């Protein structure tokens, strides 16, 4: 799992994460203002990933891209470890389930370290602590500490808190209606779990932004502009991730049938409920699929157990054969490993289709003014690599709205998609990828002599408005 999880750090938001972390280490305080981009320059932001920024900068500053690659792989490996411990998987069960889940998780893991990986790790730890409750109740007291860290690392703590509350409710209802536990014991359990949840909830307020992190995190559920961001859309029909979704559905149904046949469904209802919630939301938002795949592990266990040999000897041998086969494939894909230690910003741009030469051209020709329109996905890269260029917008800003309801991202999106004609905007210089609709509009305007293409390479073009 560690080898399979080593990837190049290609997160488009990496640059601004590094810049936020750098600001903290240089100034000793958390940055609250938007000092990096042109749009919404006076906006104050509750940065729910401020802890991730510190980790990102410290790792990159000391160990470079390789450090981020290794850190991402370590986090994914630990996530599998905790989910495995929570589900009590055997070696053979791990050998079957882990390759399936790591394959399904590849679209997320392939960009290497980011805060979302840490959220999934915390979810794995939460799953382990809840599974260990019957063995040792003291494990549950670590949950508030978990949420203290989670709320300072990544905004998905709010989903974790909701899943935790849902687990408690389903567990109590399950005990009362299906396990026939006496009412007084249910009340005692309810008080115990209520205290643990309340402490966990209170712990989330111990952060630099207080209640502000709830305001920011909640926008990821209720903001209508989410439909403009690919990660908050469903998987495209008949795409590879869509088929992965169908496959996991079939495997989970198989596992559910086996649990029912073995009369173990009642005991698994709390865990099944967590899976079903994330499964339902994954139909509409692909972002929830990553949680869903991990939460499916307890339901995949009956399938792996069904296929497991009876003999302990053959369990080990067959699991070992699968392990060797899968590892051989992974090693052939990852070879040579020097590619990870040699990864550079030029390689980063190759994955994110950005252009160092184009940025240098902008600086050399003094085009880095307020009338420059830059691409959303290049914002973080420009913030870190070319601070002389203040990007129009960057990856922090997709859900920002001021008190008047203004959204810089929405304004930018309509221009990028050519819903708003760039020729009728205030911008006199445009720096875009040929893949964007606005680029084709700029080509038309160039042909009409209204704009001029002054720089072009394989990844980008720079246009300026002809002065009348």
Buried (B, 14 or more C-beta within 10 A) or exposed (E): BEBBBBBBBBBBBBBBBBBBBBBBEEEEEBBBEBEBBBBBEEBEBBBBBBBBBBBBBBBBEEEBBBBBBBBBBBBBBBBBBBBBBBBEBBBBBBBBBBBBBBBBBBBBBEBBBBBBBBBBBBBBBBBBBBBBBEEEEEBBEBBBEBBBBBBBBBBBBBBBBEBBBBBBBBBBBBBBEEEEBEEEEBEEBBEEBEEBBEBBBEBBBEBBBEEBBBEBBEBBEEBEBBEBBEEBBBBEEEEEBBEBBEEBEEBBEBBBBBBEEEEEBEEBBBBBBBBBBBBEBBEEBBBBBBBBBBBBBBBBBBBBBEEBEEEEEEBBEBBEEBBEEBBEEBEEEBEEEEEBEEBEBEBBBBBBBBBBEBBEBBEEEEBBEEBBBBBBBBBBBBBBBBEEBBBBBBBBBBBBBEEEEEBBBBBBBBBBEBEBEBBEBEBBBBBBBBEBEBBEBBBEBBEEEBBBBBBEEEBBBBBBBEEE
